[in-house]
């Protein structure tokens, strides 16, 4: 999205900072050892300050915006930034086209960042729109990977299905490609019973009229999923999920620390390998 006249890619940057070991572990976003001189000065001048960009983070957005202004694509700039941060994993956006998540509320329509950051997810959500998704072109590298024989698995993280993953899944024919991919597609439920790991997942599900349940999540992804990882607290749902044709792996999905995250990641990979045979 655009802010202060700059192209901001929060999700890409969070992944990049995390893989580079420079993410702020306390806030869960942005750079560690950050300073706020520009933001504080802008606030003193009466500028927009609800979206907090630190000085180190701002340098990344400046570099990205300059390069994109000169004609480079988002994926090309992302590769450049990852090299600069020493990230060897391949990190790509789903498309180089503009896709905007718009949140309809009882009062007005908000952009995702306005809803999530400025309004702190407080307005009642009545609908979601992914502007430009169906017209966007899927990044060719993703299409080739999904159709190739080297792909071992596709893993859907325990993110908000409606705010975080649907904007990606709605791009072009990605959902169809996932369903047709020879590699197993596995999701990790973002819920433990009716509680989300973090963020407004449960709140949005209730406001949109969905039952707040891992079964609802499985039904939402049923056309593309081969397997889903759920918490023991949701064990009683495993039969109904299996009836959808989705294999179930039951394990502790609560991630309280780095060790928990690594253990869960290893189990998800092992589950994917089991499905693949």
N, C-alpha and C positions, 0 to 999 in steps of 0.2 A: 504494500500500500504506500501512498505518498504522504509524507509528513515533513514539514519544514522545507518543502520543495525537493525532498530526497526520496529515493526508492528504498523502502525498508522491507526486509525479508526476515521477520523475527524467527520463524521456524527453522529456516535454513541456517541462520546465524547461531541459534541455540544448539543445533546439531554440530555445527562446525566448532564452536567454542568448547563443547563437551568433548568431542573427539580430540581436540587440541590440548585439552587439560587446562583451559583458561576460563572455564565457565564459573559463575558465582554460585556456589553450592547452597548458599543460604536463601537467596532470592529465587533461584531456579531459572533465571534468565539473565542475560547480559554478561559482562566481563567481571572477573575477580579483580580486586584491588582497583576498583573504578574510582574516578573523580567526577565532579559534577559542576565544574566551573562554567561551561557554556550554558547548561540548563539553568543554573542559578542566575546568571547574568541575563538570559533571555526572560526569565520570570520577572526580574527587576524592571525590565523594559516593557512589561505588560504583554509579552508574547504567550503563545500557547505552550503550556507546560504540563499538561495532564499525562502525556506519554513521555516517560522518563528515559531519555537517551543520555548515557554517560559519555564522557570525553573519548575514552578508548573505543567504545561502541560506535560513536559518531564518526570516527575516522574510517571505519569499515563502510558505513553508509555513504560517506563522501566519495570514497574510492569506487564503490559500486555505481553510484549515480553518475560520476564522471565518465566511466567506461561505457555505461549504457547510453549516456548522452552522445557518445561518439560512435554509437552503432553496434556495440557488442551486445550479444544476447545474455539473458540472465544465467543460462547454463554455462556459457563461456566465462563469464565473470566469476561465477561460483567456483569453477575449476581453478581460476587464477587465485582467488582468495584462499582456497583450501591448500594450494601449494605454498602460499605465503605463510600459512599457519602450520605447515608441516603435516597436514592431514593426508594420509595415503589412501584412505577409503574413498570410494567414488560416491560423491554426494551430488544429487541432481534434483532440480525442481521437476514436477510432472509435466510442465509445459513452459514455453517461453512467452506465451500469450498472457494477457491480463485476465485474471479470474478474481472476482470480488465476492466475498460472503456478506450478504445483507441480511440483517435481522429485523423482521417485522415485530413490532411491539404494540401494545394497546394504545400508545401515544403517537408513535412515529416510527419510521424505518431508520435504522442505524447501521453504519458499517460495523464489521466485526470488532475492530479495535475500539470504536466508540462504545459499543455494548460491553465488551469484555474489560477494557481498561478504564475508560472515563466514567462509565455508568456502573462499573463493578458488578455486572451481570444482574443488577437489581430489577430492571423492567420485566414485565411479564411478556414472554415470547409467544407470538401467535403464528409465526411461520418463518421459514428460511429460504433464501434465494441465492443461487450460486451464479452470479452474473458472468456471462461469457464462457461458462464451463462447456456447454454443449457445442459451441463454435470453436473452442480452442483445439489446437493440434497437439496430440500427445508427443512428448519428446521421443524422437526415433530410437534412441538408445534403450528406452524402456520397452518399446514395442519389440525390438530385437531380442531383448533379454527374456521377455515373457514367452516368446515363441521358440527360444533356443533350447538346446539340450544340456547346457551347462548350469541352468538355473536349478537350485536344489530346493528352494522353498520361497514363498511369499508370506511374510508375517505382518499382520495388522496389529499395531501396538495398542495398548489399553488406553487409547485416547477417546475423546468425545466423538461418538459416531456421527453426530449431526453437525458439529462446528468444525471438527478437525479432519475427519476422514472423508465424509461425503463430498466436500468441495474438490477433493482429489478424485474420488471414484466417479464423479459426474463428468469428468473431462473426457470429451470425445467418446470413444468406445472402450475405455479402460475396463469398465465392469465386464463387458463381454470378453475382452482379452483375458482377464483374470479367470473367468469361468472356463475358458478354453485352454488355459495354460496346462501343460503336462505336469508342472510342479505343484505340490500340495499348497493350498492357501489356508493358513492357520491364523486365527485371531486370539488375542488374549482379552477376556472380558474386562471392561473398565469398572465393573461393579462387583461388590461383595454384598450379597443380598440386595438391599435397596440403597446402599451407600456407594458413592463414587470414590475412587482413589483421591481425586482432587478436582476442583473446578465445578462448573454448573451442570454436569451431565444429568444427574438425577432431577434437578430443578427443571431443565428444559424438557426432559422426557415427560414429566408430569404436566407441564404447561401445554405440551403438544398433544396430550391425551393418550400417551403410551403408558403401559404398566412399567414401573421401574424394576426391571428384572433382567437377569442375564439371558433368560429365554427370549425376551424382546430383542436383545442385541443379536442373538443367534438368528432369529427370524429376519432381522433387518439385513443380515449378510447371507442369508440362506442360499441365494443363487450363486454365490462365489466360494463359499467355505467348504473345505474338506474336514477341518477340525477346529475345535475351540478349547481353550484352556480356561478352566473355571476354578473357583475357590471351594474348599470342602464345605463351606457354609451353604453353598448352592448345590450340594450333591443331589438333592431331591429333584432337581431340574434336569439331570443328565438323561433320564429316559425320554422326556419330551423333546430334548435337543437331538437325541439320537434318532428319534422318529422323523426328524427333518432331513435325515441322511448325513448328519454331521457327527464325526467322531469326537469324543470328549476325553480330555485329560484333566484329572483332578489333582490340584496341588495348591499349596499356600501361595496366593498371588499378592499378598500384602508385601510391599517393598519399603521397609523402614530404613534400610541402609544400603551401602554399595554391595555388600555381600549378598543381601537378598536379591538385588537386581541381577547380579551375575548368576546366581543359582537359578532364578526363574528363566533367564535367557537361555541357559544351558538346557533346561528341561524343555523349553519350547522347541529348541533345535532338535533335541532327541525325539520329541513327539512327531515333529515334521518328518524326520528320517523313518520313524515307524510307519507313518502313513504312506510314504513313498515306497516302502518295501525294500 
